[in-house]
């Protein structure tokens, strides 16, 4: 029982050996890392083992993953999928050892100093020097309490339950990882526990026998160490009989190895190729939900095995075509519109048609769509599109306005606020709204007020209508701490500024990273430290980069004619000019710019909301592009214009967008919805067909003239600094960072 080489119980573990089960285990692991541990080994390369490896990786420890099987996640993946996952994880500087024999945990004086293993193909053991060992190789139900009470046990442990989740004692129920369904199988996953809870609640509330639990889908999609991994199947035979291994002659498979991004896909079909049985996805799992839905059907819904495996349209099908039933939404009935809760378009339509859920709040209440991250219910989300299309098909009136408090679109509200010179949210309610407002209309009005007047967003009650990031002038991260990103106009930064950022990061213990937008980010700042960090940055001559706002993020540039032998114009100076002009300008969504010094396009200006590409005569201006989840190529607006004309057209373009776009609508979809498209935009911005260009230019001049660094405003205002306190009635603080 008391084996010093194996963590069978806490009393027998050498110092430095941990399991990965409870909050206390994690707190002990964090404490050990804080005492100076540098290297860690995780025993186990399954789901839980890789979660444990992510934990030690986040603690900045040199990490080793030890797996006895030939590859990672052997329960869910085939060998090729496991190898693809291994390569992805090794790219993070994590050392993966598969096919190893683990002989013992090596300790000296009761303290861990290494792990003795025999590597795959080796005959002699080697010792990996580590300070910590985390054991996470397999799960078993914690059934000791039930066993002590004399309840019937499952054949492989756990508490035997029937279809109603009742144990051998009719007054005791069991759900979750301890419940052995029919006495044979315990699910070691979260989702089955939730499904069991639903059945149990119905039986307890509505009476025994109301609902029966039989089994759960073992399909799963998760992000392991930043890598998307998914395994899905028609039924449990896909995993229990390992249909994905290629050994069953009745199963036909297609594999796709993408050597460019390292992703892997294997789809398994019936012998006649007419049904999808399941699949394995590594590195790219964006099609998981659609494939999972398809594998439950009796056909391929008009697709071919090849089109599914290789991401190509089926014969006779247009690329990216969607059968939306003719309602114009571009969304198929079985498409998931709320990925947080796996809710399909069909479920939303059913609620609208049969449950009279004719408003967004009613849809949320009826289906739960939008109660997760909320993205699907934003003005540019999928649910409002479905609501509008479905109500029209039923011949019902479509509700106007952004919410029940304002019966106007964002575009109409913008003009009302502008004409009536409204400066605060209460003024807007009094002038054109009703009630007290909600989480939908408050940020929309906050955006309009900032886009028109560019006043301090934290004064005159405006802080109460901001999103969290704007409220604290920094981006909240998943740990509950914030990232702070100073402006680095055009990517141009002085050595002293680099040194200052490094010194400040060290002073406050922040993690640093060069962002994708040519800036330096500092991560891990508690909210109560933000004013002090802002002050240090402002004193060093730096200012807010507005990485938290729906505003200009950055203007990316190449080195241009200053250094590059191909450069046609000074792209850096142009980028700095643009960024200094438009910094702090609020818009319906974030917007980005780029300036390339020649046609080689090193700054990727054609993937930006506004991009300039230098020519021998000046610049070509491109508009309405973006990267991200739905990349769009920018469209040429005008060619060979000088710097002054660039600024004039940029002013007009941006203020036309700010004045007319929907809330949270990027410039690319805005242009798609604009009647007349790019030709109409040219007429408005260049030809002044609406006679509004002077107005647009004046609006931009007002924005530019009202700019003040928001961080600096906090630094020199004690009243604003109090808004960053952790507790309103004391300056004392408590660590609340959440580490997964």
N, C-alpha and C positions, 0 to 999 in steps of 0.2 A: 504493500500500500504506500509506504513512504519511500518513493523512488526519487532520488535527487536529480535524475536525468530527465524527468518528465513532469509537467505541471498538472499532476492528477488532482491535487488540492492545494489551496494557498499555503498551507503550512509546510509543504514539501518542496516548494519552488525555491531555487536559488534566487538571490537578488538579481533582478533584471529580466525575469521571465514573467510574461503577462499572457492572459487570455483576452479575448475580444468579445465580451458579452454584455457588460453592464456599464452604466454611467461611471460607477466607481472604478471599473477597469480603465476607462479612458482617462479619468482624472489622475489615476496613478501613473499612467503612461506619459501624460503631459508633464507631470511633476518630475518624472525621471529624465525626460528630455531637458527640462529646465535645470537639472543638476549637472549638465555637461555631457550627456550621452551624445555620441557622434554617429554611431552606426547601428543599424537594426536589421534583423532578419525576421521575415514573416513566414511561418510554416503553414502552407496552404495556398493554392492558386485557384480556388473556386471563388464563388461570389463573395462570400464573407472574407476570405483571405485577401482578395484584391481591395475590398473596402478597408481592411486593416492596413494594407500597404499604402493606400491613399492617405490614411491618417498619419503614418510615420513619415511619408513624403512631405505632407503639409507641415510637419514639425521640423523640416529642414535637416532630416537625418539621411545619411547614405543608406539606401534601401536595397535589400535583397529579398526576392520572393523565391521560396523553395517549394517545389511541387513534385510529388512522387510520380504522378502520371506523366506521359510523354509530352503533354501540352497543357496550357491553361484552360480552365473552365471545362474539364472533360465531361461533366454531366450535361451541359447545354450545347457544347460545340463539337464539331468534328475536328480532325487534326489540322486541316488547312485553315479553318477559322481560328483555332487556337494559336497557330503559328503567326497568322496575321495580327492577332491581338498582342502576341509577344513582341513583335516588331514595333508596334505602336507604343507599347509601354517602355521598351528599351530606349526608344527615342527620347524619353523623359529622363534619361540617365538613371533608370532603375534596372538593377541587374536581376535577370530572371534565370533561374536554374530549374529546368524541367527534367524529369526522368531520373531524379537523384534518389539515393538511399540515405536517409537521415539516421546516423548512428547514435549520436548523443549531443546533448548540450554541454559544452565544455565550461567548467567553472573553476575559479581559483579562490579558495577561502570563502566559499558560499556565494560568490559573485560571478555572474556570467562574463566570459571573455571570448566565447566563440561557439560555433556549431560545427561538429565533425560530420562531413557528408562524403559520399562517393558519387562523383559526377557521372553522368550518363556516358558509358563507354570506357570509363576509367576502372582500373583494378585496385588502386591504392586510395585510401581516404585523404581528404584535404580538410583543413580547418579554415573557416571563414571567420575572420576577426570581427566581432560585434560586441556592442555594449548592452543591447536589448534583444530579446527574442519574444515575438508575439505568436502565440499558437492559435490558429484559426483554421483547423482542418476537419470539417464535418460538424454537424449539429445533431443533438439528440434531445428529446423532450424532457423537460424538467418535471417528472412525474412522481417525485419522491413523496410529496404530500398526499397525492391520491393513492399511491401504493400503501402508505401508512394507514390510510382510512379504509383499506380493504376493497377499494373499487376494482373492477375488472380491468386488467391491463391488455394492451394490444400485443400482437405477436412480436413486434419489434419495438416495444415500449410505447409510451403514451397511454392515454385513458380511452378505453373503448366507448364510442358513442354511436347511437343510431341515427336515422335520418333527421330526427328532430333535435340532435345534439345532446340527447339525454344519456347520462352514464348508467351504470348498473344500479345506482341508487336513483330512483325516480325524482328525487328532489334536488339533484345535483346535475348541472349541465357543464359542458366543457367546449370551448372553442379555441381556435388558433393553433399554434404549433404543438400544443400538448394533446390535441384531440386526434385520436386514431379512428378514422372514419371506417365503420364496420369492423373495427379491431385490426385493420391491416395496414393502414397508411396514414402517416402524419405529414401535413404540408408544412414545409419550412419556409414559407413565403408570407408576406404581409397581405396580399390581395385576397387569398382564400380566407384568411381570418376575418376580413371585412365582410365577405359574402356570408360566412357562417354567422356573423353577428346580425346581419339583416334577417336571416332565417329565424334565429333565436328570438329576436325582438318581436317578430310577427307571431310566433308561437306563444310567447309570454303575454302579449297584449290582446291578440285575437283568439287565443285558445289553441291548445295542443293539436297538432295535425294540420294546422292551417298551411304551413310551408314545410318543405322537405329539402334537405341538403344532400346531394349525391356526390358531386365532385366539382373541382374548379379547373379552369384552364391554366395550364402550366406555362403558357406563353409569357415571355417577359421582355421588357426593353429597359435598359438602364445605361447610365453613363459611368464607365469605370475608368477612373483616373483621366477623365476628359475624353475617353474614347466611347463612342456609341456602340453598344452591343445589343443584339436582339436575337431571340430564338423563339419561334412560333410554330404551332402545329395544329392539325385538325382535331386530334385527341391525344390522350396520354401515350398511346402506342408510338407516337413519333419519338418520344424520349425513352420509354421503357423498352421498346424494341430497337431503339437507335436506328430509325429509318434513314437518318442523315449520314450514316457511316458508309453507305454504298455497298453494303453486303446483302441486302434484300433484293433478289432478282425482279420482284414485282414493283420496285420503286425506281423511277427514272429521274435522273438529276441533271441540272445544268449549273455550271460554276462560272463565276466572273471574278478574275483577279485584276484589279486596277493598279498597275504598277506606278501610276503617276501619283495617286494619293494614298496608296497602301490599303485601300478598302477591299473587302472580300464579300461575295454574295454566293450562297448556294441555295437553290430552290429545288424541292423534291416534288415530283408529280406521280400520279397513278400510272400504271403500266401503259394505258392508252393515251396518256398525256392530256386528258380532259379535266382532271381535278388537281388542284394544288393541295399537297399533303402537309407542307410545312417548309421551313427554311431557316437559314442561319445568315445573319448580317453582322459584319464587323467594320467599323469605321464610318459607314454611311447607312443610317437606319431611318432615313426620312420617309421611306415607303412602308415602314413597319405596319402602321395601322391599316392601310389599304390592303396589304398582303394578308394580314391577319383576318380581315373581314372576308377576303376572297377565299381563303382556305376553308372557311366554314360553308361555302356554297358547293353546289353539285356540278358547276361548270366554271369556266374561266371568264365569264361575263364578256365574251367577245374578244378577249385577249389571246395571245399565243404564248406558249412557254418561253419562246425566245424573246418576245417583247417584254415579258415580266423579268426575265433573268438579266437582260442586257440593257433595259431602260429604253428600248426603242418602240415607236408606235407600231401597232399591229397593221398588217396589210390593209390598205384602203382607209386607214385612220390617219387623220391629220395629227401632226405633233402637237402635244399639249391640249388636244381636244377633250372636252368634258361633256358628258351627257347630263345637262342640268334640267332636263324636262321641258326646255323651252322657256324657262322663266327669266333667262338673262343673267342669272347670278354667277354662272360659271362654276357652280358647285353641284356635284352629283349627290343623290340622296344618301349614299352610303359613305360619303366623305365625312370625316370627323372635323367638326367646326370648333369644338372645345376640347383641345388636347389634354387639358388638365384633368377633365372628368370623363373623357372618351365619349362625348355626346355628338351624335351625327346630325346632319341636316334633316334627315327624316324624322328624328325625335323632336327637333325644334318645330318642324312643320306640323307634326301631329298635335303638339301642344297648342299651336296657334289655331288649327282647324277644329279640334275636338274639345279642347280644354279652355277655349276662349282666352288664351294668353296673348292678348293683342297689344301688349306693351313690353318694353324691355324688362321692367321690374317683375311683371307677371311671368315672363319667360324664365327669368332667373329663379323665381320661386317654384315654378312648375318643373323645370328640367335641371336646375342647378348650373346651367351654362352661364359662364361669366362670373361665377363665384370663386374661381381660383385666382389666376393672375388678372382676369378681367379683359384681356386683350381682344377676345372674340366679340365683346359687346361695346367696344369703342366705336365712335362714329364711322371709322373706316374698317371695322371688323366684319366678320362674316354674318353674325346673327342679325344686325340691322338690315343687311341686304336681303336675308331670307324673310324677315318680318315684312318688309316693304313689298317684296314680290308676292308673298303668300296672301297678304291682305288685298292686293290688287286683283289677284286671281279669284278671290272670294267676293269681289265687288264691294269691299268695305273701304271706308275712308282711311287713308294713311295719316297717322298722327304727324303733325308738323312740329318742328322745333327740336332743340337739342335735348330737352327733357320737359317734365311737367311744369317746371318753374319758368321756363322761357319758351314761348311758342314761336321761336324764330330759329332759322339756321345760323351757323356761325357767321356766314357771309352777311346776313341781314343784321345780326347783332353788332358786327364790326362797324357797319355804317351808322347804326343807331348811336353807338358809343362815341363815334367820331363826331357826328353832327351835334349831339347833345353835350359834348365835352364831359362825358362821365369819367370820373377818376377813381371810384371805389366800387366794390361789390354791392354794398347797401344802396348806393346811388343807382346802380343798374337795376336792382330789384324794384326800387321805388319807381323808376322811369318806365320799365318795360317788362317787369317780371312779377312773380307772386311767391308767397311762402318764404322759406328761409334758405333755399338752395340745397344742393346735394353734391355728392362726390363727382357727378358728371359735369354739372354746369360751372362749378367753382374753378376748376383748372382751365376751362375754356375761357371764362371771363378773365382769369389771371393772364392768360396768353394774349388776349385782345388788348387789355389795358397796357401790358408791357410792350406789345408790338406798336401801339399808337403813341404812347407818351414816354416810355422808357424811364419811368420813375422807379425809385428804390422799391424792390418787391417785398421788402420786409417791414415797411413803415405803413402807417395809416390803415392797419388791419389787413394789408395785402398778404402778409405772411400766412394768415389763416386760410387762404384759398389756394395756396401753392401745393404742388406735389411734394413728396418728402425730400427729393433731391434739391429742388429749388429752395425749400424751406430752410435747409441747412447749408446751401451753397456748396454742396459736395455730393458725390455719388455714394449711396448706401450699398454695401456689399453683403453677401450672404451671411457673413459672420456678425452683422449688426454694426460693424465699423464702417468708416467712410474712406473713399479715395480722394486725394487732393491732386489736381493737375493744373499747374501754372500755365499761363499762355506762353507759347514759343512761336511767335509769329513767323510764318513761312518756314519753320524749322530752323530759323537762324537764332543761334544762342551764343552768348559770350562765355569765355572760360570762367570768369568770376561767377556768372549765374549758374553754371554747372557745379562749381565748387559749393555755392550756397545751397543748392538743392540737395547735394550729397550730405552736407553738414547738418541741414535741418532734418533730413531723413534719419541720420544717425542719432541726433539729439532726441527725437521722439520715437525711435525704434520702429520706423516704418519700412516696409518692403518697397523696393523701387523696380520699375520696369519701363523700358522704352515702349510706348504705346504704338498702335498701328497707325496713328496719325502724326508721327514724328514729334512726339512730346514725351516728357518724363513724368511718369505717374508715381505717386507715393500712396501706399495702401496700408490700411490697418489703423486709421486714426479714430479714436473714440470721439463722440460728438462734443464732449465738454472740452477737448483739447483743440478743436478746430480754430477758435479765435486766436489762440497762442501760435498755432501753425501759420495762420493767415498773417499775423503780425511779423513773424520771422521772414516770411516770403516777401511781404510788402517792404520791409526794411531793407531787403536785398535788391529792391528795384523790380520785383516781379509782380504780376497781377493775375487775377482770375482768368482761367482758360475757358470758363463756361462749359466744362465737360459735363456738367449736371443739368444744363438747361436745354430747352427746345430753342436753340439759338445757333449762331455760327459756331461750329466746333473748331475747325482749323482750316488753313489754306496750305495744302501740300505743294512742295516745289522741288524741282531738281536744282543742280548748282548753276545752270544757265550759262550765259556767255561769260560770266566772271571767271569760270574755271574750265568749262567744258569746251573742247575744240569744235564741237558740232553746234554749240549754242547760237541761236539767232538773236535772242533778246535776253535782258537781265531778268530772268524769271524770279530770282530770289527777291529782288527789290519790288517787283510787281506783286508778289505774294504777300510781302510784308505790308505794302500799301493797302491791298485789299483787306487783309486781316485787321489792320489798325483802323480801317474805316468801318467795317461791319461787326467788330467785336461788340458783344452785348445786345445785338439786334435780335429780338424775340420773334418767333415765327410759329406757324401751326405745328411744325415738327423741326427736328434738328436739320441743319443743312451744312454741306461741306463744299469746299472749293479746291481747285488745283490749278497750278500754272506750270506748264512744261516749256522748256527753253527751245525745243525744236520738235520736229515731227516724230522723233523716236519715242516721245511720250513717256518719259521716265516718271513723271509725277502722276500718271494715270488720270489726267484731267477729264477724259471722256467717261469716267465712272463717277463723276461728281455732279452735284446739283448745279454748279456753275463751274465751267472749266475753260481755261485759256491755253491755246497752243501757239507758240511764237512762230512767226513767219518772217521772211526778209522785209516785209512791209509793215509788220505790226503783230496783231494777234487774231486768230480765229476764235470765236466765242461759241462754246457748246453749253447746252442747258438741259436740265431735267434727267440726269443720270444718277445712278446710285449703285453701291455694292450691297453687301448684306444678304439677307435671306432670299430676296427676290431681286437679283441684280438687273439693272437696266442700262443700256448704252445711251449716252447723252446724244442729243440731236444738235446739228449745226444751226446756230441762229443767224450768224453774220460772219463775214470773212474780212481779214486784213484791216482791222481798225486800230487806231492809236490808243494810248493809255487813257487819255481824257474821255474818249468815246466809250472805252471799256467801262469806265466808272459810271458814265451817264446811263448806259444801257443796263448795267448791273443794278443801279439804283431802281430803275423803272421795273425791271424784271422781278426783283425781290419784293418790292412793295405791292406789285400786282398780285404776286403769290400770297403774301401776307394778308392782303385784303380779301381774297376770294376763296382760298382753299378751305377744305374741311379741317376740323381739329384732328391732329395726328396724321395728316395726309402729307406724304413726301411729294416732292415736285414731280416725280415721274408719273405716279397715278393721277396727280392733278392735271398734268398735260394731257393724259389719255382721256380724261373726262371733259376737257376744255373743248367747247364746240369749235370746230375748224382746226383744232390741233395746232401744229407748229406754224402754219401759215397765218392763222388768226393771231397767235402770239407775236409774230413778226409785225403784223399790222398795228397791234396795240403798243408794243415796246419801241419799235423803230419808226413807224409811220404816224404814230399818235392818232390812230383812227377814232379813239374814244374821246380825245381831247383831255385826257387825264394825266399825261406825262409830267406836266408842270406840278400837278398835285402830288404825284408819286415822288418826284424829286424833292419837293418841300417836306414831305413826310420823312424821307430818309435824312434830310438835313437836320430835321428836328431830333430824330433818333440819335444821330451822330453827335449833335451838340449837347444832348442830355446825358451822354455816357459818363458814368463814374464806375470805378472798380468796386464791385460789390464787397469784395474782401476788405478793401481799405475802409469802406463805410462802417463795417463791423468793428474794425480795429480801433477806430477813434470814436466809438459810440458805446458807452457803458450800458445803455438801455438795450441795444441790440445784442451785446455780449451775453446778457442775462438769458436771452432766448435759447442759448446753447447749453445752459446748465442741465445736468442730468436730473436734478431734482429742483423743483421751483422754490422750495423753502430752505435750502441749504446749499453751500458750495462743496460739500463733501461728495465724493464719488465712490462708485463701486464697479468692479470689473464685470461686465455683462457680455463679453464677446462669446459668440457661439461657434465652437469648432466641431465640424462633423467628423 
